[in-house]
Amino acid sequence: MTTRKERLKKLASVQAQVKALHEMRRATLLADAAAADEEARALADRLNAADSLAALFPDIYHNRIAAALARRDAKLAEARHETGLVATATVRTNMVERAYRAARHEDERQRGDRERLEIIEQARSRAK
């Protein structure tokens, strides 16, 4: 049977992993948004270049730029959502870690009490 302290330690580890997962997902989404923004800028630069073939196919360039900007906006919205999940995971992680520290402290206090009682019992048995 596992103790409360051990269960809280495992839960703290899992919560930290969940938090790291959300942080990594948010970072990936922000990187994807930046890549889409860069793609839109590059397409706009090619569209405006004097020696570009964009004059022959302006609709294709405009559609690709619009798609890249829409992808950027979608990734930024997902990243904002992940930010909320990171905050929630952080709060949960902190709560579990506080509970674990309290359980560990209680366990150490009880162990110390038992040791002191054993010393008292040994001293009494020697005195008899």
Backbone bond lengths (Angstrom), bond angles and torsions (degrees), N, CA, C in turn:
res aa  C-N    CA-C-N  psi(-1)  N-CA   C-N-CA  omega(-1)  CA-C   N-CA-C  phi
1 M - - - 1.453 - - 1.525 109.04 -
2 T 1.317 116.39 134.54 1.454 119.43 -178.91 1.523 109.98 -90.00
3 T 1.299 114.38 150.04 1.454 119.72 179.24 1.520 110.08 -84.71
4 R 1.305 115.32 165.62 1.466 120.43 178.11 1.520 110.05 -59.52
5 K 1.310 115.95 -39.56 1.461 120.74 -179.23 1.527 110.68 -61.12
6 E 1.323 117.47 -44.05 1.466 121.12 -179.90 1.531 111.41 -66.13
7 R 1.325 115.95 -40.98 1.468 119.75 178.76 1.528 110.58 -64.15
8 L 1.328 116.15 -42.16 1.466 119.69 178.95 1.524 111.03 -66.46
9 K 1.318 117.20 -35.54 1.463 120.32 177.64 1.529 110.35 -63.19
10 K 1.335 116.75 -44.39 1.465 120.80 178.18 1.527 110.76 -64.82
11 L 1.329 116.10 -42.25 1.460 120.31 179.93 1.531 110.87 -64.41
12 A 1.317 117.15 -38.71 1.468 120.67 177.32 1.522 110.33 -62.30
13 S 1.322 115.92 -40.04 1.465 119.82 178.15 1.524 110.95 -64.04
14 V 1.312 116.92 -44.23 1.466 121.16 179.31 1.527 110.51 -64.16
15 Q 1.321 117.21 -43.62 1.462 121.05 179.72 1.532 110.71 -61.96
16 A 1.330 116.82 -39.57 1.464 119.97 178.08 1.529 110.33 -64.29
17 Q 1.330 116.97 -37.46 1.458 120.24 178.00 1.524 111.06 -67.40
18 V 1.326 117.02 -39.81 1.467 120.90 178.08 1.527 109.71 -63.02
19 K 1.317 116.01 -43.10 1.463 120.40 178.88 1.529 110.20 -61.86
20 A 1.321 116.73 -45.06 1.466 120.49 179.39 1.530 111.15 -62.83
21 L 1.324 116.58 -37.66 1.458 120.72 178.09 1.529 110.44 -61.42
22 H 1.328 117.11 -47.10 1.462 119.99 179.85 1.526 111.75 -65.64
23 E 1.329 116.67 -38.11 1.464 119.64 177.86 1.525 110.80 -64.37
24 M 1.336 116.48 -41.37 1.460 120.37 179.75 1.532 110.28 -67.12
25 R 1.323 115.87 -41.84 1.469 119.42 179.12 1.527 110.20 -63.05
26 R 1.315 117.63 -41.52 1.469 121.16 178.50 1.524 110.75 -62.77
27 A 1.322 116.66 -44.03 1.466 120.26 179.05 1.527 111.01 -62.67
28 T 1.323 116.96 -40.15 1.465 120.84 178.27 1.526 110.85 -63.83
29 L 1.328 116.44 -42.84 1.463 120.50 179.09 1.528 111.53 -63.67
30 L 1.322 116.35 -40.32 1.468 119.37 178.03 1.527 110.99 -66.36
31 A 1.328 116.97 -37.78 1.468 120.50 177.31 1.529 110.18 -65.79
32 D 1.326 116.76 -41.11 1.464 120.52 177.29 1.527 111.24 -63.35
33 A 1.317 116.78 -40.13 1.468 121.09 177.96 1.527 110.58 -63.92
34 A 1.327 116.30 -41.93 1.466 119.92 178.67 1.529 110.70 -65.22
35 A 1.330 117.39 -38.61 1.464 120.75 178.32 1.529 110.61 -65.26
36 A 1.328 117.46 -41.62 1.467 120.84 178.64 1.524 110.53 -65.08
37 D 1.335 117.03 -39.32 1.457 121.23 177.75 1.528 110.41 -64.08
38 E 1.318 115.89 -42.37 1.471 120.50 178.70 1.529 110.39 -64.13
39 E 1.328 116.94 -39.74 1.466 120.67 177.49 1.523 110.56 -61.85
40 A 1.324 117.23 -43.72 1.463 121.39 178.95 1.526 110.81 -62.28
41 R 1.321 116.49 -41.20 1.473 120.07 178.74 1.528 111.15 -64.87
42 A 1.334 115.70 -43.75 1.463 119.59 -179.58 1.530 110.60 -63.22
43 L 1.328 116.64 -41.86 1.467 119.86 178.32 1.527 111.05 -64.71
44 A 1.331 116.86 -40.44 1.465 120.48 178.73 1.523 110.40 -65.18
45 D 1.332 117.14 -39.45 1.467 120.03 177.33 1.523 110.88 -63.13
46 R 1.337 117.40 -41.90 1.471 120.75 178.40 1.524 110.76 -66.64
47 L 1.315 115.88 -36.64 1.465 120.07 179.78 1.523 110.85 -63.79
48 N 1.330 115.67 -37.06 1.462 120.72 -176.93 1.520 113.42 -89.20
49 A 1.319 117.77 -6.01 1.468 120.52 -179.25 1.529 109.73 -70.42
50 A 1.328 115.15 145.25 1.464 120.56 -176.71 1.529 111.97 -69.16
51 D 1.329 117.28 -37.03 1.467 120.44 -175.83 1.535 112.59 -95.73
52 S 1.313 117.17 21.36 1.460 122.16 -176.59 1.523 111.48 -85.47
53 L 1.327 114.70 152.58 1.456 120.92 174.10 1.530 111.01 -84.71
54 A 1.312 116.08 4.57 1.461 120.99 -177.68 1.525 111.58 -62.10
55 A 1.311 117.32 -25.69 1.461 119.87 179.08 1.525 110.73 -64.40
56 L 1.323 116.81 -26.66 1.455 120.69 178.74 1.525 111.77 -78.59
57 F 1.353 116.56 -33.09 1.477 121.57 -176.16 1.528 111.28 -132.03
58 P 1.322 118.02 60.07 1.473 118.53 -176.62 1.529 112.98 -65.19
59 D 1.323 117.81 -32.66 1.473 119.94 -179.09 1.524 111.69 -63.99
60 I 1.314 116.82 -38.51 1.473 120.35 178.94 1.523 109.73 -62.90
61 Y 1.331 116.44 -45.06 1.467 119.88 179.37 1.532 110.92 -63.60
62 H 1.332 116.42 -44.32 1.466 119.59 -179.40 1.536 110.91 -63.54
63 N 1.330 116.71 -40.63 1.467 120.24 179.10 1.528 111.09 -65.13
64 R 1.331 116.60 -42.05 1.476 119.35 179.99 1.526 110.97 -67.95
65 I 1.330 116.73 -37.78 1.471 119.84 177.48 1.523 109.51 -64.86
66 A 1.322 116.96 -44.90 1.468 120.66 179.35 1.529 110.55 -62.65
67 A 1.331 117.11 -40.73 1.469 120.33 178.84 1.528 111.25 -64.45
68 A 1.334 116.51 -41.18 1.465 120.19 179.17 1.522 110.97 -65.31
69 L 1.316 117.09 -40.93 1.474 120.19 178.52 1.523 110.99 -67.84
70 A 1.330 117.42 -38.08 1.470 120.72 177.32 1.534 110.25 -65.41
71 R 1.328 116.19 -40.34 1.469 120.26 177.60 1.526 110.44 -63.60
72 R 1.351 116.17 -41.68 1.469 120.32 177.20 1.519 110.85 -59.65
73 D 1.331 116.44 -47.70 1.466 120.44 -179.06 1.528 111.44 -62.40
74 A 1.330 116.74 -39.91 1.470 120.52 179.08 1.531 110.58 -65.18
75 K 1.319 116.73 -42.84 1.471 120.14 179.65 1.523 110.92 -65.95
76 L 1.327 117.13 -38.29 1.469 119.69 177.81 1.528 111.08 -66.20
77 A 1.334 116.87 -37.51 1.469 119.94 177.27 1.524 110.09 -65.26
78 E 1.329 116.99 -42.90 1.472 120.09 177.10 1.523 110.87 -63.23
79 A 1.337 116.95 -38.24 1.469 120.67 179.15 1.528 110.59 -65.34
80 R 1.339 116.84 -37.74 1.478 119.55 176.70 1.523 110.12 -63.75
81 H 1.315 116.69 -40.28 1.462 120.27 177.19 1.532 110.41 -63.14
82 E 1.317 116.80 -43.67 1.469 120.80 178.28 1.522 111.17 -63.16
83 T 1.331 117.23 -32.12 1.464 120.28 177.22 1.522 109.86 -59.89
84 G 1.322 116.85 -41.68 1.470 120.53 176.24 1.517 111.56 -63.70
85 L 1.331 116.72 -40.12 1.462 120.12 178.10 1.529 111.54 -66.80
86 V 1.333 116.67 -35.66 1.469 120.25 176.31 1.526 109.54 -64.03
87 A 1.318 116.39 -43.84 1.475 119.91 179.62 1.522 110.70 -62.33
88 T 1.328 117.06 -43.25 1.466 120.70 178.77 1.524 110.46 -63.48
89 A 1.327 116.38 -44.74 1.465 120.26 179.87 1.528 110.78 -64.10
90 T 1.325 117.00 -36.00 1.468 120.74 178.48 1.525 110.36 -63.88
91 V 1.329 116.23 -44.91 1.468 120.36 179.61 1.525 109.93 -62.19
92 R 1.333 116.21 -46.19 1.465 119.57 179.70 1.522 111.14 -62.23
93 T 1.328 116.74 -43.25 1.458 120.51 179.40 1.516 110.77 -60.56
94 N 1.325 116.39 -44.49 1.465 120.24 179.87 1.531 111.43 -63.32
95 M 1.329 116.75 -40.65 1.469 120.18 179.24 1.531 110.89 -63.61
96 V 1.315 116.60 -45.41 1.465 120.21 -178.77 1.527 110.09 -66.61
97 E 1.329 117.43 -40.49 1.462 119.76 178.70 1.520 111.62 -63.89
98 R 1.341 117.01 -38.95 1.477 119.92 176.57 1.524 110.26 -63.61
99 A 1.318 116.53 -43.61 1.470 120.13 178.98 1.519 110.61 -63.89
100 Y 1.329 117.03 -39.49 1.465 120.76 178.51 1.526 110.65 -64.21
101 R 1.335 116.75 -45.25 1.465 119.47 178.84 1.526 110.93 -61.40
102 A 1.325 116.69 -40.77 1.470 120.61 178.96 1.524 110.37 -64.97
103 A 1.335 117.57 -42.40 1.465 120.83 179.20 1.526 110.56 -66.06
104 R 1.327 116.42 -39.48 1.463 120.09 178.49 1.525 110.79 -65.03
105 H 1.331 115.76 -42.37 1.464 120.08 178.45 1.534 110.46 -63.41
106 E 1.324 116.68 -43.21 1.471 121.01 178.54 1.524 110.63 -62.72
107 D 1.327 116.38 -42.07 1.465 121.00 178.90 1.539 110.57 -62.34
108 E 1.326 116.42 -43.38 1.470 120.20 178.53 1.524 110.94 -65.16
109 R 1.335 116.80 -39.71 1.463 120.48 179.13 1.528 110.65 -63.76
110 Q 1.340 116.38 -44.38 1.462 119.89 179.20 1.530 111.13 -64.72
111 R 1.318 117.17 -38.68 1.468 120.32 178.13 1.524 110.17 -63.95
112 G 1.330 116.74 -41.80 1.455 121.09 177.24 1.519 111.85 -63.24
113 D 1.337 116.54 -40.97 1.467 120.81 177.35 1.522 111.05 -61.71
114 R 1.335 116.07 -43.99 1.471 119.93 179.11 1.530 111.18 -62.69
115 E 1.332 115.63 -41.68 1.471 119.05 179.07 1.523 111.07 -62.74
116 R 1.328 116.60 -42.76 1.462 119.68 178.68 1.522 111.26 -64.06
117 L 1.340 117.15 -40.84 1.462 120.01 177.57 1.528 111.35 -63.29
118 E 1.323 117.02 -38.98 1.471 120.15 177.77 1.521 110.93 -64.08
119 I 1.318 117.20 -40.30 1.470 120.89 178.58 1.526 109.64 -63.92
120 I 1.337 116.65 -42.51 1.472 120.33 178.74 1.521 110.15 -63.27
121 E 1.345 117.10 -43.82 1.470 120.90 179.14 1.521 110.55 -62.23
122 Q 1.330 117.36 -41.96 1.467 120.33 179.11 1.523 110.70 -64.42
123 A 1.327 117.38 -39.92 1.449 121.28 179.78 1.537 109.91 -66.33
124 R 1.308 117.70 -38.94 1.478 121.18 178.32 1.522 110.91 -66.06
125 S 1.350 115.06 -42.53 1.476 117.74 -177.78 1.540 110.55 -67.92
126 R 1.295 118.86 -31.87 1.470 121.73 177.01 1.513 111.34 -72.78
127 A 1.322 116.54 -33.17 1.473 120.69 -178.27 1.519 111.00 -71.97
128 K 1.296 120.09 -21.31 1.458 121.98 -178.43 1.474 112.21 -79.21
